[in-house]
Each structure stands twice: as structure tokens, then as C-alpha cells.
Amino acid sequence: MNWIAIWVTVKLAGLTALILLGIGLPIAYWLSFSRWRWKFIIESVIALPLVLPPTVLGFYILIAIGPHSPFGRLYTDLVGHPLPFTFEGLLLGSVLYSLPFAVQPFVAAFDQVDRRVIEASWTLGVSKFQTFFKLVVPLSTAGLVTGVVLSFAHTMGEFGVVLMIGGNLEGSTRTVSIDIYDEVQALNYTGAAETALFLFVVSYAVLLLVYAVNRNVWAAWPQN
């Protein structure tokens, strides 16, 4: 089993989930509470990775961050090397690819919060910022956990976007899914099976966590 590829994958998934938590919360809050009639355009853009083939999305991201694009040239001038085929580029692609897996559960959780409770908080003089973190977030815990866990799991199994943006660089961009593909190509089915089993166990554990949180099974757990 390629533990280096596993470490790269876990680090990539963890950072992706953390970043999506940071940028997904304000996006989801705006989508949930905004009354702008055209916000469905933004919702469609965020959901686009759900329907686009990963290789297509990866290709467009690769062009957007490449050295010939304005963003790519700016990054190269600032950092000293191009963004594609680096861990940083792979992280950017993973964030964009997994964005709907975080934002949509966040929005669903915010939509379920009683607006009358929020308005009562504002009436009592609590700022919108404080109301969000002291009231909305605690009431949306299950949805937030679901979004973070799903974005983590989704990143763990990435293949097309990873291959297009990151390539296959050992210790940098070679993830578990790429390692399984390489092992199969080399006819090393034993190695591929071991790594695939690891990914299967992790994925199933993630689903167990999501369903447990959504069903609130811990509330019924006997207390000593």
C-alpha cells in the first residue's frame, strides 16, 4: 500500500474540507437569506461540478490557472513557478470540484432554521454577525457536519480533476485514486485491491458518520 499517496490524499481532502467550510458558510448564508430574484444563476454555477464530467471541469480549470492565463501569469510572477501540476493547484481544483458538496448541505441546513427566531434575535439588539454564529450555526450543526464530511469524502475519491490538474507526481499530486489506476495498469491487482479496500472503508465510515449525525443517534445513546 502506498502510504505516501494516502498521506497526500488525506492532506488534500482535509485542507479542501477546511477551506470549503470557510468559504462555503458565507456563500450558503447569502443563498439562503438573500431575496435577489436572480440568485438561481449563482446556484447553478455552484452546482455545475455535479453535472460536468470531471475531465471537462479539470480541463477548464487547467486553462484558467495555466501560465498563459492572467491569473496563471500573476501567480507565476508572485511565487516563481506555475500553478498546474503542483499540490497548490490540485488543492484549488479540489475546492472548486467539491464546492457543491459543501454549499448545498449548508444551504439546506440554513433553510430549516426558523426565521422568526432569527428576527427575534435581531429585535433584541443582537447583530447579524453574532446571530449567525451564536444562533444559526448551532441550529445547523447536522447540515454543516454533512457538508464538511461529504466534501472530504468526495475529495478522497477524486480522479479526473486530479489527473488533469495535478498529474501523477509522487509525494506531491499522486493520490490514492491515481495510485489504484497505476497499480491496475501495472497488473498489480493485489496492491490495487489493498488500496481500494482502504478507500472503501474510509468512504463507508464517512457515510456512517453523515447518517448518524442526520438521524441524531447520539441523542438516544444511553448515558452512564
Contacts in CASP RR format, 6 or more apart in sequence:
PFRMAT RR
TARGET T0000
AUTHOR 0000-0000-0000
METHOD contacts of the structure
MODEL  1
MNWIAIWVTVKLAGLTALILLGIGLPIAYWLSFSRWRWKFIIESVIALPL
VLPPTVLGFYILIAIGPHSPFGRLYTDLVGHPLPFTFEGLLLGSVLYSLP
FAVQPFVAAFDQVDRRVIEASWTLGVSKFQTFFKLVVPLSTAGLVTGVVL
SFAHTMGEFGVVLMIGGNLEGSTRTVSIDIYDEVQALNYTGAAETALFLF
VVSYAVLLLVYAVNRNVWAAWPQN
1 191 0 8 1.000
1 194 0 8 1.000
1 195 0 8 1.000
1 198 0 8 1.000
2 174 0 8 1.000
2 176 0 8 1.000
2 179 0 8 1.000
2 195 0 8 1.000
4 170 0 8 1.000
4 171 0 8 1.000
4 174 0 8 1.000
5 170 0 8 1.000
5 171 0 8 1.000
5 174 0 8 1.000
5 175 0 8 1.000
5 176 0 8 1.000
5 178 0 8 1.000
5 179 0 8 1.000
5 195 0 8 1.000
6 176 0 8 1.000
6 195 0 8 1.000
6 198 0 8 1.000
7 171 0 8 1.000
8 87 0 8 1.000
8 171 0 8 1.000
8 172 0 8 1.000
8 173 0 8 1.000
8 174 0 8 1.000
8 175 0 8 1.000
9 155 0 8 1.000
9 156 0 8 1.000
9 157 0 8 1.000
9 175 0 8 1.000
9 176 0 8 1.000
9 177 0 8 1.000
10 156 0 8 1.000
12 87 0 8 1.000
12 90 0 8 1.000
12 91 0 8 1.000
12 94 0 8 1.000
12 155 0 8 1.000
12 175 0 8 1.000
13 94 0 8 1.000
13 152 0 8 1.000
13 153 0 8 1.000
13 155 0 8 1.000
13 156 0 8 1.000
14 152 0 8 1.000
14 155 0 8 1.000
15 91 0 8 1.000
16 91 0 8 1.000
16 94 0 8 1.000
16 95 0 8 1.000
16 98 0 8 1.000
16 151 0 8 1.000
16 152 0 8 1.000
16 155 0 8 1.000
17 98 0 8 1.000
17 102 0 8 1.000
17 148 0 8 1.000
17 149 0 8 1.000
17 151 0 8 1.000
17 152 0 8 1.000
17 155 0 8 1.000
19 91 0 8 1.000
19 95 0 8 1.000
20 95 0 8 1.000
20 98 0 8 1.000
20 99 0 8 1.000
20 101 0 8 1.000
20 102 0 8 1.000
20 103 0 8 1.000
20 147 0 8 1.000
20 148 0 8 1.000
20 151 0 8 1.000
21 102 0 8 1.000
21 144 0 8 1.000
21 148 0 8 1.000
23 95 0 8 1.000
24 99 0 8 1.000
24 102 0 8 1.000
24 103 0 8 1.000
24 106 0 8 1.000
25 106 0 8 1.000
25 137 0 8 1.000
25 144 0 8 1.000
27 46 0 8 1.000
27 103 0 8 1.000
27 106 0 8 1.000
28 103 0 8 1.000
28 106 0 8 1.000
28 107 0 8 1.000
28 109 0 8 1.000
28 110 0 8 1.000
29 106 0 8 1.000
29 110 0 8 1.000
29 132 0 8 1.000
29 136 0 8 1.000
30 39 0 8 1.000
31 39 0 8 1.000
31 42 0 8 1.000
31 43 0 8 1.000
31 46 0 8 1.000
31 103 0 8 1.000
31 107 0 8 1.000
32 107 0 8 1.000
32 110 0 8 1.000
32 111 0 8 1.000
33 110 0 8 1.000
46 99 0 8 1.000
46 100 0 8 1.000
46 103 0 8 1.000
46 104 0 8 1.000
47 100 0 8 1.000
47 104 0 8 1.000
48 57 0 8 1.000
48 100 0 8 1.000
49 57 0 8 1.000
49 96 0 8 1.000
49 97 0 8 1.000
49 98 0 8 1.000
49 99 0 8 1.000
49 100 0 8 1.000
50 100 0 8 1.000
54 97 0 8 1.000
54 158 0 8 1.000
54 159 0 8 1.000
54 160 0 8 1.000
54 161 0 8 1.000
54 164 0 8 1.000
55 160 0 8 1.000
55 161 0 8 1.000
55 163 0 8 1.000
55 164 0 8 1.000
57 96 0 8 1.000
57 97 0 8 1.000
57 161 0 8 1.000
58 93 0 8 1.000
58 97 0 8 1.000
58 160 0 8 1.000
58 161 0 8 1.000
58 164 0 8 1.000
58 165 0 8 1.000
59 164 0 8 1.000
61 92 0 8 1.000
61 93 0 8 1.000
61 96 0 8 1.000
61 161 0 8 1.000
61 164 0 8 1.000
61 165 0 8 1.000
62 84 0 8 1.000
62 164 0 8 1.000
62 165 0 8 1.000
63 69 0 8 1.000
64 71 0 8 1.000
65 71 0 8 1.000
65 72 0 8 1.000
65 75 0 8 1.000
65 83 0 8 1.000
65 84 0 8 1.000
65 89 0 8 1.000
65 92 0 8 1.000
65 165 0 8 1.000
66 72 0 8 1.000
66 82 0 8 1.000
66 83 0 8 1.000
66 84 0 8 1.000
67 73 0 8 1.000
67 76 0 8 1.000
67 82 0 8 1.000
67 84 0 8 1.000
72 82 0 8 1.000
72 83 0 8 1.000
75 82 0 8 1.000
75 83 0 8 1.000
76 82 0 8 1.000
76 83 0 8 1.000
83 89 0 8 1.000
83 92 0 8 1.000
84 165 0 8 1.000
84 166 0 8 1.000
85 165 0 8 1.000
85 166 0 8 1.000
85 167 0 8 1.000
85 169 0 8 1.000
85 173 0 8 1.000
86 166 0 8 1.000
86 172 0 8 1.000
86 173 0 8 1.000
87 172 0 8 1.000
87 173 0 8 1.000
89 165 0 8 1.000
89 166 0 8 1.000
90 162 0 8 1.000
90 165 0 8 1.000
90 166 0 8 1.000
90 173 0 8 1.000
92 165 0 8 1.000
93 161 0 8 1.000
93 165 0 8 1.000
94 155 0 8 1.000
94 158 0 8 1.000
94 161 0 8 1.000
94 162 0 8 1.000
97 154 0 8 1.000
97 155 0 8 1.000
97 158 0 8 1.000
97 161 0 8 1.000
98 151 0 8 1.000
98 154 0 8 1.000
98 155 0 8 1.000
101 147 0 8 1.000
101 150 0 8 1.000
101 151 0 8 1.000
101 154 0 8 1.000
102 147 0 8 1.000
102 148 0 8 1.000
102 150 0 8 1.000
102 151 0 8 1.000
104 147 0 8 1.000
105 143 0 8 1.000
105 144 0 8 1.000
105 146 0 8 1.000
105 147 0 8 1.000
105 150 0 8 1.000
106 140 0 8 1.000
106 143 0 8 1.000
106 144 0 8 1.000
106 147 0 8 1.000
108 143 0 8 1.000
109 140 0 8 1.000
109 141 0 8 1.000
109 142 0 8 1.000
109 143 0 8 1.000
109 144 0 8 1.000
109 146 0 8 1.000
110 136 0 8 1.000
110 140 0 8 1.000
112 139 0 8 1.000
112 140 0 8 1.000
113 135 0 8 1.000
113 136 0 8 1.000
113 139 0 8 1.000
113 140 0 8 1.000
117 135 0 8 1.000
117 139 0 8 1.000
118 131 0 8 1.000
118 135 0 8 1.000
118 136 0 8 1.000
121 131 0 8 1.000
121 135 0 8 1.000
122 128 0 8 1.000
122 131 0 8 1.000
126 134 0 8 1.000
126 135 0 8 1.000
137 144 0 8 1.000
141 213 0 8 1.000
142 213 0 8 1.000
142 214 0 8 1.000
142 216 0 8 1.000
143 213 0 8 1.000
143 214 0 8 1.000
145 209 0 8 1.000
145 210 0 8 1.000
145 213 0 8 1.000
146 210 0 8 1.000
146 213 0 8 1.000
146 214 0 8 1.000
149 206 0 8 1.000
149 209 0 8 1.000
149 210 0 8 1.000
149 213 0 8 1.000
150 206 0 8 1.000
150 210 0 8 1.000
152 206 0 8 1.000
153 202 0 8 1.000
153 203 0 8 1.000
153 206 0 8 1.000
153 207 0 8 1.000
156 176 0 8 1.000
156 199 0 8 1.000
156 202 0 8 1.000
156 203 0 8 1.000
156 206 0 8 1.000
157 175 0 8 1.000
157 176 0 8 1.000
157 177 0 8 1.000
157 199 0 8 1.000
157 203 0 8 1.000
158 175 0 8 1.000
158 177 0 8 1.000
159 177 0 8 1.000
159 178 0 8 1.000
159 181 0 8 1.000
162 173 0 8 1.000
162 175 0 8 1.000
162 177 0 8 1.000
162 178 0 8 1.000
163 178 0 8 1.000
166 173 0 8 1.000
167 173 0 8 1.000
167 174 0 8 1.000
167 178 0 8 1.000
168 174 0 8 1.000
168 178 0 8 1.000
168 182 0 8 1.000
176 195 0 8 1.000
176 198 0 8 1.000
176 199 0 8 1.000
177 199 0 8 1.000
179 195 0 8 1.000
180 192 0 8 1.000
180 195 0 8 1.000
180 196 0 8 1.000
180 199 0 8 1.000
183 189 0 8 1.000
183 191 0 8 1.000
183 192 0 8 1.000
183 195 0 8 1.000
184 192 0 8 1.000
212 218 0 8 1.000
END
